[in-house]
């Protein structure tokens, strides 16, 4: 396979299909929350859609904390390369 051959996700139409497919799966999981009996340890765990909302807030929190942490941990591109051993000399 040639490196210049287009992959299936290079087509924006396929990316849109994947996004819509994930949205449908998330909606089905949320609707499924109506059809089973919960045994919550705490009262708020029994609320409709608690776990999907909790998961979404947790994911957003992870992304935002990673963006903040990136500012602190970021290094230059040649950080691990000693100046006297550079390949471009």
PDB file as gemmi writes it, atoms N, CA and C in Angstrom:
CRYST1    1.000    1.000    1.000  90.00  90.00  90.00 P 1                      
ATOM      1  N   UNK A   1       0.843  -1.184   0.000  1.00  0.00           N  
ATOM      2  CA  UNK A   1       0.000   0.000   0.000  1.00  0.00           C  
ATOM      3  C   UNK A   1       0.882   1.238   0.000  1.00  0.00           C  
ATOM      4  N   UNK A   2       0.571   2.150  -0.867  1.00  0.00           N  
ATOM      5  CA  UNK A   2       1.325   3.384  -1.000  1.00  0.00           C  
ATOM      6  C   UNK A   2       0.934   4.351   0.115  1.00  0.00           C  
ATOM      7  N   UNK A   3       1.894   5.128   0.608  1.00  0.00           N  
ATOM      8  CA  UNK A   3       1.614   6.098   1.674  1.00  0.00           C  
ATOM      9  C   UNK A   3       0.707   7.228   1.207  1.00  0.00           C  
ATOM     10  N   UNK A   4       0.630   7.452  -0.100  1.00  0.00           N  
ATOM     11  CA  UNK A   4      -0.204   8.520  -0.633  1.00  0.00           C  
ATOM     12  C   UNK A   4      -1.648   8.097  -0.843  1.00  0.00           C  
ATOM     13  N   UNK A   5      -1.941   6.802  -0.682  1.00  0.00           N  
ATOM     14  CA  UNK A   5      -3.310   6.329  -0.854  1.00  0.00           C  
ATOM     15  C   UNK A   5      -4.187   6.878   0.250  1.00  0.00           C  
ATOM     16  N   UNK A   6      -5.373   7.345  -0.091  1.00  0.00           N  
ATOM     17  CA  UNK A   6      -6.259   7.886   0.958  1.00  0.00           C  
ATOM     18  C   UNK A   6      -6.796   6.781   1.862  1.00  0.00           C  
ATOM     19  N   UNK A   7      -6.878   7.081   3.107  1.00  0.00           N  
ATOM     20  CA  UNK A   7      -7.461   6.160   4.093  1.00  0.00           C  
ATOM     21  C   UNK A   7      -8.945   6.460   4.203  1.00  0.00           C  
ATOM     22  N   UNK A   8      -9.675   5.593   4.895  1.00  0.00           N  
ATOM     23  CA  UNK A   8     -11.129   5.766   4.955  1.00  0.00           C  
ATOM     24  C   UNK A   8     -11.530   6.958   5.818  1.00  0.00           C  
ATOM     25  N   UNK A   9     -10.698   7.361   6.775  1.00  0.00           N  
ATOM     26  CA  UNK A   9     -11.027   8.535   7.593  1.00  0.00           C  
ATOM     27  C   UNK A   9     -10.539   9.845   6.980  1.00  0.00           C  
ATOM     28  N   UNK A  10      -9.865   9.772   5.830  1.00  0.00           N  
ATOM     29  CA  UNK A  10      -9.488  10.996   5.125  1.00  0.00           C  
ATOM     30  C   UNK A  10     -10.696  11.644   4.456  1.00  0.00           C  
ATOM     31  N   UNK A  11     -11.722  10.882   4.247  1.00  0.00           N  
ATOM     32  CA  UNK A  11     -12.947  11.399   3.645  1.00  0.00           C  
ATOM     33  C   UNK A  11     -13.806  12.037   4.742  1.00  0.00           C  
ATOM     34  N   UNK A  12     -14.091  13.336   4.664  1.00  0.00           N  
ATOM     35  CA  UNK A  12     -14.879  13.997   5.715  1.00  0.00           C  
ATOM     36  C   UNK A  12     -16.263  13.381   5.914  1.00  0.00           C  
ATOM     37  N   UNK A  13     -16.805  12.800   4.885  1.00  0.00           N  
ATOM     38  CA  UNK A  13     -18.115  12.156   4.995  1.00  0.00           C  
ATOM     39  C   UNK A  13     -18.067  10.967   5.960  1.00  0.00           C  
ATOM     40  N   UNK A  14     -16.968  10.208   5.925  1.00  0.00           N  
ATOM     41  CA  UNK A  14     -16.820   9.077   6.837  1.00  0.00           C  
ATOM     42  C   UNK A  14     -16.620   9.530   8.275  1.00  0.00           C  
ATOM     43  N   UNK A  15     -15.907  10.634   8.459  1.00  0.00           N  
ATOM     44  CA  UNK A  15     -15.721  11.176   9.809  1.00  0.00           C  
ATOM     45  C   UNK A  15     -17.064  11.603  10.382  1.00  0.00           C  
ATOM     46  N   UNK A  16     -17.881  12.235   9.554  1.00  0.00           N  
ATOM     47  CA  UNK A  16     -19.213  12.645   9.985  1.00  0.00           C  
ATOM     48  C   UNK A  16     -20.049  11.426  10.372  1.00  0.00           C  
ATOM     49  N   UNK A  17     -19.934  10.368   9.609  1.00  0.00           N  
ATOM     50  CA  UNK A  17     -20.664   9.130   9.937  1.00  0.00           C  
ATOM     51  C   UNK A  17     -20.228   8.566  11.281  1.00  0.00           C  
ATOM     52  N   UNK A  18     -18.937   8.580  11.547  1.00  0.00           N  
ATOM     53  CA  UNK A  18     -18.434   8.068  12.829  1.00  0.00           C  
ATOM     54  C   UNK A  18     -18.957   8.917  13.980  1.00  0.00           C  
ATOM     55  N   UNK A  19     -18.942  10.230  13.829  1.00  0.00           N  
ATOM     56  CA  UNK A  19     -19.427  11.121  14.891  1.00  0.00           C  
ATOM     57  C   UNK A  19     -20.912  10.889  15.143  1.00  0.00           C  
ATOM     58  N   UNK A  20     -21.699  10.802  14.078  1.00  0.00           N  
ATOM     59  CA  UNK A  20     -23.131  10.545  14.244  1.00  0.00           C  
ATOM     60  C   UNK A  20     -23.381   9.159  14.836  1.00  0.00           C  
ATOM     61  N   UNK A  21     -22.596   8.182  14.436  1.00  0.00           N  
ATOM     62  CA  UNK A  21     -22.735   6.844  15.000  1.00  0.00           C  
ATOM     63  C   UNK A  21     -22.463   6.823  16.498  1.00  0.00           C  
ATOM     64  N   UNK A  22     -21.424   7.537  16.925  1.00  0.00           N  
ATOM     65  CA  UNK A  22     -21.127   7.618  18.354  1.00  0.00           C  
ATOM     66  C   UNK A  22     -22.226   8.356  19.109  1.00  0.00           C  
ATOM     67  N   UNK A  23     -22.779   9.398  18.497  1.00  0.00           N  
ATOM     68  CA  UNK A  23     -23.874  10.127  19.135  1.00  0.00           C  
ATOM     69  C   UNK A  23     -25.093   9.232  19.305  1.00  0.00           C  
ATOM     70  N   UNK A  24     -25.389   8.408  18.307  1.00  0.00           N  
ATOM     71  CA  UNK A  24     -26.522   7.483  18.398  1.00  0.00           C  
ATOM     72  C   UNK A  24     -26.273   6.447  19.489  1.00  0.00           C  
ATOM     73  N   UNK A  25     -25.058   5.918  19.566  1.00  0.00           N  
ATOM     74  CA  UNK A  25     -24.747   4.943  20.620  1.00  0.00           C  
ATOM     75  C   UNK A  25     -24.871   5.566  22.011  1.00  0.00           C  
ATOM     76  N   UNK A  26     -24.428   6.805  22.160  1.00  0.00           N  
ATOM     77  CA  UNK A  26     -24.560   7.484  23.450  1.00  0.00           C  
ATOM     78  C   UNK A  26     -26.026   7.711  23.796  1.00  0.00           C  
ATOM     79  N   UNK A  27     -26.827   8.083  22.810  1.00  0.00           N  
ATOM     80  CA  UNK A  27     -28.258   8.290  23.050  1.00  0.00           C  
ATOM     81  C   UNK A  27     -28.933   6.975  23.429  1.00  0.00           C  
ATOM     82  N   UNK A  28     -28.561   5.887  22.776  1.00  0.00           N  
ATOM     83  CA  UNK A  28     -29.136   4.580  23.120  1.00  0.00           C  
ATOM     84  C   UNK A  28     -28.744   4.155  24.537  1.00  0.00           C  
ATOM     85  N   UNK A  29     -27.523   4.432  24.918  1.00  0.00           N  
ATOM     86  CA  UNK A  29     -27.092   4.108  26.279  1.00  0.00           C  
ATOM     87  C   UNK A  29     -27.863   4.941  27.305  1.00  0.00           C  
ATOM     88  N   UNK A  30     -28.148   6.184  26.953  1.00  0.00           N  
ATOM     89  CA  UNK A  30     -28.920   7.038  27.859  1.00  0.00           C  
ATOM     90  C   UNK A  30     -30.358   6.551  27.965  1.00  0.00           C  
ATOM     91  N   UNK A  31     -30.940   6.144  26.847  1.00  0.00           N  
ATOM     92  CA  UNK A  31     -32.313   5.616  26.862  1.00  0.00           C  
ATOM     93  C   UNK A  31     -32.365   4.287  27.620  1.00  0.00           C  
ATOM     94  N   UNK A  32     -31.328   3.490  27.505  1.00  0.00           N  
ATOM     95  CA  UNK A  32     -31.282   2.207  28.212  1.00  0.00           C  
ATOM     96  C   UNK A  32     -31.321   2.404  29.725  1.00  0.00           C  
ATOM     97  N   UNK A  33     -30.941   3.590  30.179  1.00  0.00           N  
ATOM     98  CA  UNK A  33     -30.967   3.898  31.606  1.00  0.00           C  
ATOM     99  C   UNK A  33     -32.390   3.837  32.170  1.00  0.00           C  
ATOM    100  N   UNK A  34     -33.379   3.962  31.322  1.00  0.00           N  
ATOM    101  CA  UNK A  34     -34.774   3.892  31.760  1.00  0.00           C  
ATOM    102  C   UNK A  34     -35.251   2.460  31.995  1.00  0.00           C  
ATOM    103  N   UNK A  35     -34.577   1.480  31.399  1.00  0.00           N  
ATOM    104  CA  UNK A  35     -35.120   0.127  31.328  1.00  0.00           C  
ATOM    105  C   UNK A  35     -34.462  -0.890  32.253  1.00  0.00           C  
ATOM    106  N   UNK A  36     -33.732  -0.470  33.216  1.00  0.00           N  
ATOM    107  CA  UNK A  36     -33.199  -1.427  34.186  1.00  0.00           C  
ATOM    108  C   UNK A  36     -33.328  -0.848  35.590  1.00  0.00           C  
ATOM    109  N   UNK A  37     -33.339  -1.754  36.543  1.00  0.00           N  
ATOM    110  CA  UNK A  37     -33.504  -1.351  37.945  1.00  0.00           C  
ATOM    111  C   UNK A  37     -32.143  -1.072  38.551  1.00  0.00           C  
ATOM    112  N   UNK A  38     -32.031   0.088  39.130  1.00  0.00           N  
ATOM    113  CA  UNK A  38     -30.765   0.497  39.731  1.00  0.00           C  
ATOM    114  C   UNK A  38     -30.743   0.137  41.208  1.00  0.00           C  
ATOM    115  N   UNK A  39     -29.561  -0.114  41.713  1.00  0.00           N  
ATOM    116  CA  UNK A  39     -29.357  -0.377  43.135  1.00  0.00           C  
ATOM    117  C   UNK A  39     -28.295   0.597  43.644  1.00  0.00           C  
ATOM    118  N   UNK A  40     -28.654   1.884  43.749  1.00  0.00           N  
ATOM    119  CA  UNK A  40     -27.655   2.895  44.093  1.00  0.00           C  
ATOM    120  C   UNK A  40     -27.242   2.829  45.565  1.00  0.00           C  
ATOM    121  N   UNK A  41     -26.003   3.151  45.788  1.00  0.00           N  
ATOM    122  CA  UNK A  41     -25.498   3.252  47.146  1.00  0.00           C  
ATOM    123  C   UNK A  41     -25.869   4.618  47.726  1.00  0.00           C  
ATOM    124  N   UNK A  42     -25.754   5.646  46.899  1.00  0.00           N  
ATOM    125  CA  UNK A  42     -26.148   6.998  47.278  1.00  0.00           C  
ATOM    126  C   UNK A  42     -27.379   7.381  46.471  1.00  0.00           C  
ATOM    127  N   UNK A  43     -28.177   8.284  46.985  1.00  0.00           N  
ATOM    128  CA  UNK A  43     -29.421   8.672  46.335  1.00  0.00           C  
ATOM    129  C   UNK A  43     -29.249   9.272  44.952  1.00  0.00           C  
ATOM    130  N   UNK A  44     -28.205  10.089  44.774  1.00  0.00           N  
ATOM    131  CA  UNK A  44     -28.022  10.748  43.486  1.00  0.00           C  
ATOM    132  C   UNK A  44     -27.611   9.778  42.382  1.00  0.00           C  
ATOM    133  N   UNK A  45     -27.124   8.596  42.744  1.00  0.00           N  
ATOM    134  CA  UNK A  45     -26.780   7.607  41.729  1.00  0.00           C  
ATOM    135  C   UNK A  45     -28.017   7.052  41.033  1.00  0.00           C  
ATOM    136  N   UNK A  46     -29.160   7.208  41.626  1.00  0.00           N  
ATOM    137  CA  UNK A  46     -30.391   6.728  41.036  1.00  0.00           C  
ATOM    138  C   UNK A  46     -31.040   7.707  40.077  1.00  0.00           C  
ATOM    139  N   UNK A  47     -30.517   8.916  39.993  1.00  0.00           N  
ATOM    140  CA  UNK A  47     -31.068   9.908  39.078  1.00  0.00           C  
ATOM    141  C   UNK A  47     -30.907   9.430  37.643  1.00  0.00           C  
ATOM    142  N   UNK A  48     -31.858   9.807  36.804  1.00  0.00           N  
ATOM    143  CA  UNK A  48     -31.783   9.458  35.388  1.00  0.00           C  
ATOM    144  C   UNK A  48     -30.587  10.150  34.738  1.00  0.00           C  
ATOM    145  N   UNK A  49     -29.757   9.377  34.089  1.00  0.00           N  
ATOM    146  CA  UNK A  49     -28.618   9.919  33.357  1.00  0.00           C  
ATOM    147  C   UNK A  49     -27.467  10.379  34.217  1.00  0.00           C  
ATOM    148  N   UNK A  50     -27.425   9.953  35.479  1.00  0.00           N  
ATOM    149  CA  UNK A  50     -26.349  10.407  36.353  1.00  0.00           C  
ATOM    150  C   UNK A  50     -24.980   9.971  35.826  1.00  0.00           C  
ATOM    151  N   UNK A  51     -24.832   8.701  35.479  1.00  0.00           N  
ATOM    152  CA  UNK A  51     -23.527   8.207  35.049  1.00  0.00           C  
ATOM    153  C   UNK A  51     -23.071   8.778  33.713  1.00  0.00           C  
ATOM    154  N   UNK A  52     -23.952   8.949  32.721  1.00  0.00           N  
ATOM    155  CA  UNK A  52     -23.478   9.620  31.503  1.00  0.00           C  
ATOM    156  C   UNK A  52     -23.019  11.059  31.760  1.00  0.00           C  
ATOM    157  N   UNK A  53     -23.743  11.789  32.575  1.00  0.00           N  
ATOM    158  CA  UNK A  53     -23.345  13.170  32.884  1.00  0.00           C  
ATOM    159  C   UNK A  53     -22.051  13.176  33.690  1.00  0.00           C  
ATOM    160  N   UNK A  54     -21.945  12.279  34.651  1.00  0.00           N  
ATOM    161  CA  UNK A  54     -20.729  12.168  35.460  1.00  0.00           C  
ATOM    162  C   UNK A  54     -19.531  11.822  34.576  1.00  0.00           C  
ATOM    163  N   UNK A  55     -19.702  10.908  33.647  1.00  0.00           N  
ATOM    164  CA  UNK A  55     -18.626  10.540  32.732  1.00  0.00           C  
ATOM    165  C   UNK A  55     -18.229  11.686  31.820  1.00  0.00           C  
ATOM    166  N   UNK A  56     -19.221  12.425  31.327  1.00  0.00           N  
ATOM    167  CA  UNK A  56     -18.925  13.561  30.456  1.00  0.00           C  
ATOM    168  C   UNK A  56     -18.158  14.639  31.214  1.00  0.00           C  
ATOM    169  N   UNK A  57     -18.604  14.955  32.416  1.00  0.00           N  
ATOM    170  CA  UNK A  57     -17.910  15.975  33.219  1.00  0.00           C  
ATOM    171  C   UNK A  57     -16.494  15.510  33.560  1.00  0.00           C  
ATOM    172  N   UNK A  58     -16.339  14.230  33.863  1.00  0.00           N  
ATOM    173  CA  UNK A  58     -15.006  13.698  34.143  1.00  0.00           C  
ATOM    174  C   UNK A  58     -14.088  13.766  32.935  1.00  0.00           C  
ATOM    175  N   UNK A  59     -14.608  13.468  31.750  1.00  0.00           N  
ATOM    176  CA  UNK A  59     -13.804  13.536  30.528  1.00  0.00           C  
ATOM    177  C   UNK A  59     -13.389  14.965  30.216  1.00  0.00           C  
ATOM    178  N   UNK A  60     -14.321  15.885  30.335  1.00  0.00           N  
ATOM    179  CA  UNK A  60     -13.993  17.295  30.089  1.00  0.00           C  
ATOM    180  C   UNK A  60     -12.957  17.769  31.104  1.00  0.00           C  
ATOM    181  N   UNK A  61     -13.098  17.346  32.350  1.00  0.00           N  
ATOM    182  CA  UNK A  61     -12.122  17.713  33.371  1.00  0.00           C  
ATOM    183  C   UNK A  61     -10.735  17.163  33.067  1.00  0.00           C  
ATOM    184  N   UNK A  62     -10.656  15.936  32.562  1.00  0.00           N  
ATOM    185  CA  UNK A  62      -9.361  15.365  32.196  1.00  0.00           C  
ATOM    186  C   UNK A  62      -8.715  16.135  31.050  1.00  0.00           C  
ATOM    187  N   UNK A  63      -9.501  16.489  30.050  1.00  0.00           N  
ATOM    188  CA  UNK A  63      -8.954  17.228  28.906  1.00  0.00           C  
ATOM    189  C   UNK A  63      -8.459  18.597  29.339  1.00  0.00           C  
ATOM    190  N   UNK A  64      -9.251  19.293  30.149  1.00  0.00           N  
ATOM    191  CA  UNK A  64      -8.834  20.623  30.596  1.00  0.00           C  
ATOM    192  C   UNK A  64      -7.608  20.567  31.501  1.00  0.00           C  
ATOM    193  N   UNK A  65      -7.539  19.570  32.371  1.00  0.00           N  
ATOM    194  CA  UNK A  65      -6.357  19.457  33.230  1.00  0.00           C  
ATOM    195  C   UNK A  65      -5.123  19.056  32.413  1.00  0.00           C  
ATOM    196  N   UNK A  66      -5.304  18.261  31.361  1.00  0.00           N  
ATOM    197  CA  UNK A  66      -4.176  17.900  30.505  1.00  0.00           C  
ATOM    198  C   UNK A  66      -3.665  19.120  29.745  1.00  0.00           C  
ATOM    199  N   UNK A  67      -4.572  19.996  29.314  1.00  0.00           N  
ATOM    200  CA  UNK A  67      -4.147  21.219  28.631  1.00  0.00           C  
ATOM    201  C   UNK A  67      -3.345  22.114  29.574  1.00  0.00           C  
ATOM    202  N   UNK A  68      -3.776  22.202  30.818  1.00  0.00           N  
ATOM    203  CA  UNK A  68      -3.050  23.004  31.800  1.00  0.00           C  
ATOM    204  C   UNK A  68      -1.696  22.376  32.101  1.00  0.00           C  
ATOM    205  N   UNK A  69      -1.669  21.057  32.259  1.00  0.00           N  
ATOM    206  CA  UNK A  69      -0.435  20.351  32.587  1.00  0.00           C  
ATOM    207  C   UNK A  69       0.570  20.406  31.439  1.00  0.00           C  
ATOM    208  N   UNK A  70       0.075  20.486  30.224  1.00  0.00           N  
ATOM    209  CA  UNK A  70       0.943  20.561  29.053  1.00  0.00           C  
ATOM    210  C   UNK A  70       1.804  21.825  29.093  1.00  0.00           C  
ATOM    211  N   UNK A  71       1.234  22.914  29.559  1.00  0.00           N  
ATOM    212  CA  UNK A  71       2.008  24.154  29.652  1.00  0.00           C  
ATOM    213  C   UNK A  71       3.196  23.996  30.598  1.00  0.00           C  
ATOM    214  N   UNK A  72       3.011  23.226  31.619  1.00  0.00           N  
ATOM    215  CA  UNK A  72       4.045  23.055  32.633  1.00  0.00           C  
ATOM    216  C   UNK A  72       5.089  22.024  32.210  1.00  0.00           C  
ATOM    217  N   UNK A  73       4.659  20.963  31.519  1.00  0.00           N  
ATOM    218  CA  UNK A  73       5.554  19.867  31.172  1.00  0.00           C  
ATOM    219  C   UNK A  73       6.175  19.962  29.783  1.00  0.00           C  
ATOM    220  N   UNK A  74       5.739  20.896  28.963  1.00  0.00           N  
ATOM    221  CA  UNK A  74       6.214  20.987  27.581  1.00  0.00           C  
ATOM    222  C   UNK A  74       7.712  21.268  27.537  1.00  0.00           C  
ATOM    223  N   UNK A  75       8.390  20.604  26.609  1.00  0.00           N  
ATOM    224  CA  UNK A  75       9.823  20.799  26.395  1.00  0.00           C  
ATOM    225  C   UNK A  75      10.066  21.134  24.930  1.00  0.00           C  
ATOM    226  N   UNK A  76      11.231  21.708  24.647  1.00  0.00           N  
ATOM    227  CA  UNK A  76      11.600  21.995  23.271  1.00  0.00           C  
ATOM    228  C   UNK A  76      11.744  20.700  22.482  1.00  0.00           C  
ATOM    229  N   UNK A  77      11.710  20.847  21.165  1.00  0.00           N  
ATOM    230  CA  UNK A  77      11.778  19.664  20.304  1.00  0.00           C  
ATOM    231  C   UNK A  77      13.091  18.907  20.466  1.00  0.00           C  
ATOM    232  N   UNK A  78      14.183  19.628  20.672  1.00  0.00           N  
ATOM    233  CA  UNK A  78      15.494  18.984  20.809  1.00  0.00           C  
ATOM    234  C   UNK A  78      15.940  18.909  22.274  1.00  0.00           C  
ATOM    235  N   UNK A  79      15.020  18.754  23.179  1.00  0.00           N  
ATOM    236  CA  UNK A  79      15.305  18.762  24.616  1.00  0.00           C  
ATOM    237  C   UNK A  79      16.273  17.646  25.012  1.00  0.00           C  
ATOM    238  N   UNK A  80      16.088  16.450  24.464  1.00  0.00           N  
ATOM    239  CA  UNK A  80      16.907  15.309  24.865  1.00  0.00           C  
ATOM    240  C   UNK A  80      18.190  15.169  24.046  1.00  0.00           C  
ATOM    241  N   UNK A  81      18.381  16.018  23.084  1.00  0.00           N  
ATOM    242  CA  UNK A  81      19.557  15.936  22.234  1.00  0.00           C  
ATOM    243  C   UNK A  81      20.588  16.937  22.718  1.00  0.00           C  
ATOM    244  N   UNK A  82      21.777  16.459  23.044  1.00  0.00           N  
ATOM    245  CA  UNK A  82      22.834  17.351  23.509  1.00  0.00           C  
ATOM    246  C   UNK A  82      23.303  18.234  22.360  1.00  0.00           C  
ATOM    247  N   UNK A  83      23.672  19.478  22.661  1.00  0.00           N  
ATOM    248  CA  UNK A  83      24.091  20.401  21.589  1.00  0.00           C  
ATOM    249  C   UNK A  83      25.286  19.895  20.794  1.00  0.00           C  
ATOM    250  N   UNK A  84      26.230  19.183  21.416  1.00  0.00           N  
ATOM    251  CA  UNK A  84      27.425  18.738  20.685  1.00  0.00           C  
ATOM    252  C   UNK A  84      27.154  17.483  19.838  1.00  0.00           C  
ATOM    253  N   UNK A  85      26.006  16.871  19.974  1.00  0.00           N  
ATOM    254  CA  UNK A  85      25.684  15.661  19.211  1.00  0.00           C  
ATOM    255  C   UNK A  85      24.529  15.873  18.222  1.00  0.00           C  
ATOM    256  N   UNK A  86      24.334  17.057  17.768  1.00  0.00           N  
ATOM    257  CA  UNK A  86      23.259  17.328  16.827  1.00  0.00           C  
ATOM    258  C   UNK A  86      23.591  16.729  15.461  1.00  0.00           C  
ATOM    259  N   UNK A  87      22.549  16.265  14.772  1.00  0.00           N  
ATOM    260  CA  UNK A  87      22.733  15.625  13.476  1.00  0.00           C  
ATOM    261  C   UNK A  87      22.887  16.626  12.340  1.00  0.00           C  
ATOM    262  N   UNK A  88      22.456  17.858  12.531  1.00  0.00           N  
ATOM    263  CA  UNK A  88      22.472  18.823  11.433  1.00  0.00           C  
ATOM    264  C   UNK A  88      23.810  19.531  11.283  1.00  0.00           C  
ATOM    265  N   UNK A  89      24.809  19.228  12.087  1.00  0.00           N  
ATOM    266  CA  UNK A  89      26.135  19.863  11.968  1.00  0.00           C  
ATOM    267  C   UNK A  89      26.943  19.232  10.879  1.00  0.00           C  
TER     268      UNK A  89                                                      
END                                                                             
